[in-house]
Amino acid sequence: MAEELPQGHDDFLPIAHHGLIGDLRTCALVGADGTIDWFCAGRFDSPSVFASILDPERGGAWRLGSRADDVRTSQFYLPDSNILVTRFMTERGVAEVHDFMPVLRAKDPDHRQRVVRRVSAVRGKAELRMEMTARPDYGRIASTVEPVDHGLLITGDGVRLGLTASCDLEVSDGTATATFDLAQGEEVLFVLEVLDDEAEVASPAQVDSDRLLQRTTDFWRTWIGRSSYRGRWRETVHRSALTLKLLTHEPSGAVIASPTTSLPEAIGGERNWDYRYVWIRDAAFSLYALLRLGFTEEAADFVRWLSERMAEDHDGDDLGPLRVLYTIDGELPHESELDHLRGYRDSRPVRVGNGAVDQLQLDIYGELIDSVYLFNKYGPGISADAWADLTRALEWLLANWDRPDAGMWEIRDEPRHHTTSLLMCWVAIERMMRTARQRGLPGDLSSWAEVRDQIYARLMERHWNADIGAFTLHDEGTDLDAGVLLMPLLKFVAPNDPRFLSTLAAIEERLVSDSLVFRYDVEASPDGLSGDEGTFSLCSFWYVEALTRAGRLDDAQLALEKMFTYANHLGLYAEQVGVAGEQLGNFPQAFTHLSLISAALNLDHELG
């Protein structure tokens, strides 16, 4: 549904005032004012070409909007698609921009990366302006813009772009502009294409925008039509599924955590991270969500990508056979800071890469093996080589499960024995044993069971605090962790187990704020960083699932419906929700959308 949106503060749009378009290789954020303020050419983790969301002066942007003073805007997606429409409404008329990145068919060997912006006057008259300033390499490079036949060639730092337009373009100081008026029924087309070394800028006559729009719309509608979900919240669940698909790198099968970097968890703070990579944890949960909706092909592609990571040799490395995160190619993106960028609303530092790549996070083995177990159960099954790699990873885990680690929340403080890390180690062993029995696969089940039972006893003895009646953040502690809401979902405890019900009550008292859930108490349990953060939307949907499993269906439905109201106007979620209900953190975030899918499906099933 289209929703009229107010403008932002200062020169930054609110994070929530954006839509997302993409071509299964990279994405672009389109602001409600018609500005593309984030775009990485080529793929998700490439250096940005437009990054004004992080610095309006240095970042570069592609602006397209009304010249009128009285303009009002709204945004919506064409139904069951990732075709974004931004509407400009003035006293003289209404104009629309259809923004999309063409995807003509699945795994297209002839794919061309293009951003298409089709502007039309749908009522009355429209006075419009386009302005594009490309700033490659995260705004460190001023691009060269030169007129060529049919348009403009934009180059800089290895980036080569072609801008085609059906109206006259002007160039001044590296900025391309166009000013034009449209009467009802008239339209103007802009196409930005990522070019290889030999390609030339296309002419407007070569761009059949009707065909590109129709085929891309057909692609998305055909894809979402494969979903098996027909429940109460179909539109909301399918928007989350379409968003997850946008965050999939089709050529490799990788699933990234978010298309952005350094959108802050607290305005003006330092909790600004680069999420344009594949987190084993996030992607494993994504696989679960896709399987639940019947998208087995995407799950198979990701399992193939995982198999390549598991086959890599990290023997002798203290961090084990797997890393927390990887680039799309399986490289390790070490963290650095971009000191030249202002940061979103002066939230610094701006980071590329992520320091979590050098952390020990034991929970990733449980999430990985649980997702492979589900794929083996509901999909075509895993190969003999994949089983051998999993067994090798498990053997390492059996010898290292009792080490302190950074935990699933990636604390930058002293390592601890986190409850959720041990929980997921238990899951890893238990799911390997299930898979071995179901498939008759080889494994030392008696030795595996011995360690599994040791972990169970450790959790029950050292991570349960009888005084507060809850499983805690870490061993022999008093602080709480919303991650333990996963316990019944993972079959570690029964949902009616008195210890879990007591834990749920404690979390409701200390971490829940009107259906919104903090992951832990930052003040009570320092994590090595300064400042506060918002509630974690992922944890809020876990809370819905926990209420569902505990049989509190009315409470679960109310919490879910409340969470839906925190989505933006397009049904998209960032990582967190601030105290005033604002979206915070990288946007949109896969983890939030996959947990929405899981919560909605499970509650739907229980409601009947």
C-alpha positions in Angstrom: 0.0 0.0 0.0 1.3 3.5 -0.9 1.9 5.7 2.2 2.6 9.4 2.2 6.0 10.0 3.8 7.3 13.0 5.6 10.9 14.1 4.8 13.9 13.5 7.0 15.9 15.6 9.4 18.8 17.7 8.2 20.2 16.2 5.0 19.6 12.6 5.9 16.4 10.6 5.2 15.3 8.3 8.0 16.6 4.8 7.5 13.1 3.5 7.3 12.2 5.9 4.4 13.8 3.6 1.8 12.9 0.8 -0.5 15.2 -1.8 -2.0 15.7 -3.0 -5.5 18.2 -5.6 -6.8 19.2 -8.1 -9.4 20.4 -11.0 -7.2 23.9 -9.7 -7.4 23.7 -6.4 -5.7 21.1 -3.9 -4.4 20.3 -0.3 -4.4 18.5 1.8 -1.7 15.9 4.2 -3.1 14.8 6.9 -0.7 11.2 8.1 -0.5 12.4 11.4 -2.0 13.5 9.5 -5.2 17.2 9.4 -4.3 19.3 6.3 -4.8 21.7 6.9 -1.9 23.4 3.5 -1.7 24.6 1.3 -4.6 27.6 -1.0 -5.0 28.2 -1.8 -8.6 28.8 -5.4 -9.5 28.0 -7.1 -6.3 26.9 -6.5 -2.7 30.4 -6.3 -1.1 32.0 -4.1 -3.9 33.0 -0.5 -3.0 30.0 1.9 -3.3 29.3 4.2 -6.2 26.5 6.0 -4.4 26.8 6.4 -0.7 25.1 9.7 0.3 23.3 7.8 3.0 26.7 7.8 4.8 27.8 11.3 3.6 25.6 13.6 1.6 28.5 15.6 0.3 31.2 13.0 -0.4 29.2 9.8 -1.0 27.6 10.3 -4.4 23.9 9.9 -5.2 21.4 9.6 -8.0 18.6 12.1 -7.4 15.3 12.1 -9.3 12.3 14.1 -8.1 9.9 17.0 -8.5 11.1 20.7 -8.9 7.9 21.8 -7.1 8.0 23.3 -3.6 4.8 21.6 -2.4 5.8 18.0 -3.3 4.5 15.0 -1.3 5.8 11.5 -1.8 4.7 7.9 -1.4 6.2 4.5 -2.2 4.9 1.0 -2.9 5.9 -2.2 -4.6 4.0 -3.5 -7.6 2.2 -6.6 -6.1 4.3 -9.7 -5.6 7.4 -8.1 -7.1 10.5 -6.1 -6.3 9.5 -3.3 -8.7 9.5 -0.1 -6.6 7.2 2.9 -7.4 7.9 6.3 -5.9 5.1 8.8 -6.5 5.5 12.6 -6.4 2.3 14.6 -5.8 2.0 18.4 -6.4 -0.8 20.8 -7.0 -0.2 20.6 -10.7 -0.1 16.8 -11.1 1.3 13.4 -10.1 4.4 11.7 -11.4 5.7 8.2 -10.8 9.1 6.6 -11.0 9.3 2.9 -11.6 12.7 1.7 -10.2 14.0 -1.8 -10.8 17.1 -3.8 -11.7 16.1 -6.2 -14.6 16.1 -9.9 -13.9 14.9 -11.7 -17.0 15.3 -15.3 -16.1 16.9 -17.5 -13.4 20.6 -17.9 -13.6 20.8 -15.9 -16.8 24.2 -16.4 -18.4 23.6 -13.2 -20.4 22.7 -11.1 -17.4 23.4 -7.3 -17.7 23.5 -5.2 -14.5 21.2 -2.2 -15.0 19.3 0.2 -12.8 16.2 1.3 -14.7 14.3 4.5 -13.7 11.2 5.1 -15.8 9.5 8.4 -15.0 5.9 9.2 -16.1 3.3 11.8 -15.5 0.1 10.0 -14.5 -2.1 13.0 -13.8 -1.8 16.6 -14.8 1.7 18.0 -15.4 5.0 17.2 -13.7 8.2 19.4 -13.4 11.1 17.1 -12.7 14.9 17.1 -12.3 17.5 14.4 -12.4 21.0 14.7 -10.9 23.7 12.0 -10.7 27.1 12.2 -9.1 28.9 8.9 -9.1 31.7 8.7 -6.4 33.4 5.3 -6.7 35.4 3.6 -3.9 33.2 4.7 -1.1 33.4 8.4 -2.2 37.2 8.5 -2.3 37.2 8.9 -6.1 35.7 11.6 -8.3 34.5 10.0 -11.4 35.1 11.2 -14.9 32.0 11.8 -17.0 32.2 12.2 -20.7 29.5 12.5 -23.4 29.5 9.6 -25.9 27.1 8.5 -28.6 23.7 7.9 -26.9 24.6 9.0 -23.4 27.4 9.4 -20.9 30.3 7.2 -20.0 31.2 7.3 -16.3 34.6 6.0 -15.1 36.8 5.9 -12.0 38.7 3.4 -9.9 38.0 0.5 -12.2 34.3 1.3 -12.4 32.8 1.8 -15.8 29.2 2.9 -16.1 27.0 4.0 -19.0 24.0 6.3 -18.5 21.4 6.3 -21.2 18.5 8.8 -21.2 15.6 9.6 -23.5 16.0 13.3 -22.7 18.9 15.7 -23.0 21.7 15.4 -20.4 24.1 18.1 -19.2 27.5 17.6 -17.5 29.2 20.0 -15.1 32.0 19.2 -12.6 31.4 15.5 -12.9 27.7 15.7 -12.2 25.1 14.7 -14.8 21.8 16.6 -14.8 18.5 16.8 -16.7 15.6 19.1 -16.3 12.3 18.2 -18.0 8.5 18.7 -17.9 6.0 15.9 -18.6 2.3 16.1 -19.5 -0.1 13.3 -18.6 0.9 10.1 -20.4 4.5 11.2 -21.3 7.5 9.5 -19.8 11.3 9.7 -19.7 13.7 6.8 -19.3 17.1 6.6 -17.5 19.2 3.5 -17.5 22.5 3.1 -15.7 24.4 0.0 -16.8 27.5 -1.5 -15.3 29.8 -2.0 -18.4 32.7 -4.3 -19.0 35.8 -3.0 -20.7 34.6 -3.4 -24.2 30.9 -2.6 -23.9 29.5 0.7 -25.3 26.7 2.9 -23.9 23.4 1.7 -25.2 21.1 4.0 -27.1 17.6 4.7 -25.8 16.2 2.9 -28.9 18.0 -0.3 -27.7 16.3 -0.2 -24.4 12.9 -1.8 -24.5 11.7 -0.6 -21.0 8.3 -2.2 -21.4 9.8 -5.6 -22.1 12.3 -5.2 -19.2 9.6 -4.2 -16.8 7.2 -7.0 -17.8 9.8 -9.7 -17.8 11.2 -8.6 -14.4 7.7 -8.4 -13.0 7.0 -11.9 -14.4 10.2 -13.2 -12.8 9.4 -12.0 -9.3 5.7 -13.1 -9.5 6.7 -16.6 -10.8 9.2 -16.9 -8.1 7.0 -15.9 -5.2 4.2 -18.0 -6.7 6.2 -21.1 -5.8 5.7 -20.3 -2.1 3.8 -23.0 -0.2 2.5 -20.4 2.4 -1.3 -19.6 2.2 -1.8 -18.4 5.7 -3.2 -15.4 7.5 -0.2 -13.1 6.9 0.5 -14.0 3.3 1.3 -10.5 2.1 3.7 -9.8 5.0 5.4 -13.2 4.8 5.8 -12.9 1.0 7.3 -9.5 1.3 9.9 -10.9 3.7 10.6 -13.8 1.3 11.0 -11.4 -1.6 13.4 -9.4 0.5 15.4 -12.5 1.4 15.6 -13.4 -2.3 17.0 -9.9 -3.0 19.8 -10.6 -0.5 20.8 -13.8 -2.4 23.8 -13.8 -4.7 22.5 -16.0 -7.4 25.7 -16.9 -9.1 27.3 -18.4 -5.9 24.2 -19.3 -3.8 25.5 -17.0 -1.0 23.0 -15.2 1.2 24.2 -11.9 2.8 23.1 -10.4 6.1 22.2 -7.0 4.8 23.1 -4.8 1.7 24.4 -1.9 3.7 27.3 -0.9 6.0 27.5 1.3 9.1 23.9 2.3 9.5 24.0 2.9 13.2 22.4 0.9 16.0 22.3 4.2 18.0 22.5 7.6 16.3 25.8 9.2 16.9 27.3 6.1 18.4 30.1 3.6 17.4 27.9 0.5 16.9 28.1 0.7 13.1 29.0 -2.5 11.3 29.4 -3.8 7.8 26.8 -6.5 7.1 27.4 -7.1 3.3 28.8 -10.5 3.9 27.7 -14.1 4.5 27.3 -14.8 8.2 27.1 -18.6 8.7 24.5 -18.0 11.5 22.2 -15.6 9.5 22.5 -17.6 6.3 21.7 -20.9 8.1 18.5 -19.5 9.5 17.7 -18.1 6.1 18.0 -21.6 4.6 15.5 -22.8 7.3 13.0 -20.0 6.3 13.3 -20.7 2.6 12.8 -24.4 3.2 9.7 -23.7 5.3 8.3 -21.8 2.3 9.2 -24.5 -0.2 12.1 -22.8 -1.9 14.4 -25.9 -2.0 16.4 -24.7 -5.0 17.7 -21.7 -3.1 18.5 -24.0 -0.2 20.4 -26.4 -2.4 22.4 -23.5 -3.9 23.4 -22.3 -0.4 24.3 -25.8 0.8 26.6 -26.0 -2.2 28.2 -22.7 -1.1 28.5 -24.0 2.4 30.1 -27.2 1.2 32.8 -25.2 -0.5 33.6 -23.4 2.8 33.6 -26.6 4.8 36.0 -28.2 2.3 38.6 -25.4 2.9 41.6 -26.3 5.0 41.9 -24.3 8.3 43.7 -27.1 10.1 46.0 -25.8 12.7 44.0 -22.6 13.0 42.9 -21.8 16.6 39.5 -20.6 15.3 38.5 -24.0 13.8 37.4 -25.2 10.4 34.8 -22.4 9.9 34.7 -18.7 10.2 31.9 -16.5 11.4 31.5 -14.7 8.1 32.9 -14.7 4.6 32.7 -12.6 1.5 30.6 -13.9 -1.3 33.8 -15.6 -2.7 34.7 -17.2 0.6 37.4 -14.7 1.5 37.8 -13.2 5.0 36.8 -9.5 5.1 39.0 -7.9 7.8 37.8 -4.7 9.3 39.0 -1.2 8.4 37.6 2.3 8.9 36.7 5.0 6.3 37.7 8.2 8.1 36.7 10.4 5.2 33.0 9.7 5.5 30.8 11.6 7.9 28.6 8.6 8.7 24.8 8.4 8.9 23.8 11.5 11.0 27.4 11.8 12.2 27.5 8.2 13.5 31.2 7.2 13.2 33.3 5.3 12.4 32.1 4.1 9.0 33.5 0.5 8.7 34.1 -1.9 5.8 34.9 -5.5 6.6 34.0 -6.9 10.0 36.2 -7.7 13.0 33.9 -10.6 13.9 35.8 -12.6 11.3 38.6 -13.0 13.8 36.4 -14.1 16.6 35.6 -17.5 18.0 31.8 -18.0 17.9 31.0 -21.6 18.7 27.3 -21.3 18.0 27.8 -21.2 14.2 28.4 -25.0 14.2 25.0 -25.7 15.6 23.2 -23.3 13.3 25.1 -24.7 10.3 24.5 -28.4 11.1 20.9 -27.8 12.0 20.2 -26.2 8.7 22.0 -29.0 6.8 19.9 -31.5 8.9 16.7 -29.8 7.7 17.9 -29.7 4.1 18.8 -33.4 4.4 15.3 -34.0 5.8 13.2 -31.9 3.4 15.5 -31.6 0.4 17.4 -34.0 -1.8 20.0 -34.8 0.9 23.7 -34.1 1.3 26.6 -35.7 -0.5 29.1 -38.1 0.9 31.8 -35.4 0.7 29.6 -33.0 2.6 29.1 -35.5 5.3 32.8 -36.1 5.6 33.3 -32.3 5.9 30.6 -32.1 8.6 32.1 -34.9 10.5 35.5 -33.2 10.4 34.0 -30.0 11.7 32.2 -31.9 14.4 35.4 -33.6 15.6 36.9 -30.2 16.0 33.9 -29.0 18.0 33.9 -32.1 20.3 37.4 -31.0 21.3 36.7 -27.3 21.7 33.1 -26.8 22.9 34.0 -25.7 26.4 36.2 -22.8 25.3 35.0 -19.2 26.1 33.9 -17.3 23.0 32.4 -14.0 21.7 28.9 -15.5 21.5 26.2 -15.0 18.9 26.1 -11.3 19.7 29.8 -10.9 18.9 30.9 -9.1 22.0 34.1 -7.1 21.8 34.9 -7.8 25.4 36.6 -10.7 27.2 35.3 -14.1 25.9 32.9 -15.9 28.1 31.1 -19.3 28.3 27.9 -18.1 26.6 24.7 -20.1 27.2 23.6 -19.9 23.6 27.1 -21.0 22.4 26.8 -24.2 24.4 23.2 -24.6 23.4 24.1 -24.6 19.7 27.1 -27.0 20.4 24.5 -29.4 21.8 22.4 -28.8 18.7 25.3 -29.6 16.4 26.0 -32.9 18.0 22.3 -33.9 18.4 21.5 -33.1 14.7 24.6 -35.0 13.5 23.4 -38.0 15.4 19.9 -37.7 13.9 21.2 -37.4 10.4 23.5 -40.4 10.8 20.6 -42.5 12.0 18.2 -41.4 9.4 20.6 -41.9 6.5 22.7 -44.7 7.9 25.8 -42.5 7.7 29.0 -43.4 9.5 29.9 -41.8 12.8 31.0 -42.6 16.3 27.6 -42.0 17.8 28.5 -43.3 21.3 31.4 -40.8 21.6 29.2 -38.0 20.2 26.5 -38.8 22.7 28.9 -38.7 25.6 29.9 -35.1 24.7 26.3 -34.1 24.0 25.3 -35.2 27.4 28.2 -33.4 29.0 27.0 -30.2 27.4 23.5 -30.8 28.5 24.6 -31.3 32.1 26.8 -28.2 32.0 23.9 -26.0 30.8 21.5 -27.4 33.4 24.0 -27.0 36.3 26.1 -23.9 35.5 23.9 -21.9 33.2 20.6 -22.2 35.2 20.3 -19.7 38.0 17.8 -21.0 40.5 17.8 -17.7 42.4 16.4 -15.7 39.5 14.7 -18.7 37.9 16.3 -18.4 34.5 18.9 -19.6 32.1 21.4 -16.8 32.0 23.6 -15.0 29.5 26.7 -17.0 30.5 27.8 -19.5 33.1 27.2 -18.7 36.8 25.8 -15.3 35.9 22.7 -13.3 36.6 22.2 -11.4 33.4 19.7 -12.6 30.8 20.0 -13.3 27.1 17.0 -13.3 24.7 18.8 -15.9 22.7 17.7 -18.6 25.2 14.2 -18.1 23.8 15.4 -20.6 21.1 15.6 -23.5 23.5 12.2 -25.0 22.8 12.4 -24.2 19.1 15.6 -26.2 19.0 14.1 -29.1 21.0 16.6 -28.6 23.9 13.7 -28.3 26.4 10.0 -28.9 26.2 8.1 -25.6 25.7 6.2 -26.4 29.0 9.3 -27.2 30.9 9.1 -25.2 34.2 12.7 -24.0 33.7 11.8 -22.5 30.3 8.5 -21.0 31.5 10.3 -19.4 34.3 13.0 -18.1 32.0 10.4 -16.7 29.7 8.8 -14.9 32.6 12.2 -13.4 33.6 12.9 -12.2 30.1 9.4 -10.6 29.9 10.2 -8.8 33.1 13.7 -7.6 32.2 14.1 -7.5 28.5 10.7 -7.1 26.9 9.2 -3.6 26.3 5.7 -3.9 24.9 6.5 -6.8 22.5 9.9 -5.4 21.6 12.8 -7.4 23.0 16.4 -6.3 23.9 18.9 -9.1 23.2 20.6 -8.4 26.6 21.1 -5.6 29.1 24.0 -3.5 27.8 24.5 -1.7 31.1 24.4 -4.8 33.3 26.6 -6.8 30.9 29.2 -4.7 29.1 30.1 -5.9 25.6 33.2 -3.8 25.0 31.4 -1.0 23.3 30.1 2.4 24.5 26.5 3.6 24.1 23.1 2.0 24.0 21.2 0.2 21.3 17.6 -0.4 20.4 15.5 -3.5 20.7 16.5 -6.4 18.4 13.6 -7.2 16.0 15.0 -10.7 15.5 14.6 -11.3 19.2 11.1 -9.8 19.1 10.0 -12.5 16.6 11.8 -15.2 18.6 9.6 -14.0 21.5 6.5 -14.5 19.4 7.7 -18.1 18.7 8.4 -18.7 22.3 4.9 -17.6 23.3 3.5 -19.8 20.6 5.4 -22.8 21.8 4.3 -22.1 25.4 0.6 -22.2 24.3 0.0 -18.5 24.9 -1.5 -18.0 21.5 -3.4 -14.8 22.2 -0.3 -13.2 23.6 1.7 -14.4 20.6 -0.7 -13.1 18.0 -0.8 -9.7 19.8 3.0 -9.5 19.9 3.2 -10.4 16.2 0.6 -7.9 15.1 2.4 -5.2 17.1 5.7 -6.1 15.5 4.1 -5.7 12.1 3.4 -2.1 12.9 7.2 -1.4 13.3 7.9 -2.3 9.7 8.4 0.6 7.3 5.9 1.6 4.7 7.0 -1.2 2.4 7.1 -4.0 5.0 10.8 -3.8 5.5 12.8 -4.0 8.7 16.2 -2.9 9.8 18.0 -4.7 12.6 16.7 -2.7 15.6 13.8 -0.5 16.7 14.7 2.6 18.7 12.9 4.1 21.7 10.7 6.3 19.4 9.9 3.4 17.1 12.5 4.4 14.5 14.4 1.8 12.5 18.1 1.5 13.4 21.0 -0.5 12.1 21.6 -1.9 8.6 18.6 -2.1 6.3 16.9 -4.3 5.5 18.3 -7.2 7.6 17.8 -10.8 6.5 17.8 -12.1 10.1 14.8 -10.0 11.0 12.8 -11.1 7.9 13.6 -14.8 8.3 12.5 -14.8 11.9 9.3 -13.0 10.9 8.6 -15.9 8.4 9.3 -18.5 11.1 7.2 -16.8 13.7 4.2 -16.3 11.4 4.3 -19.8 10.0 4.5 -21.5 13.4 1.7 -19.3 14.9 -0.5 -19.8 11.9 -0.1 -23.6 12.3 -1.1 -23.5 16.0 -4.1 -21.2 15.4 -5.4 -23.7 12.8 
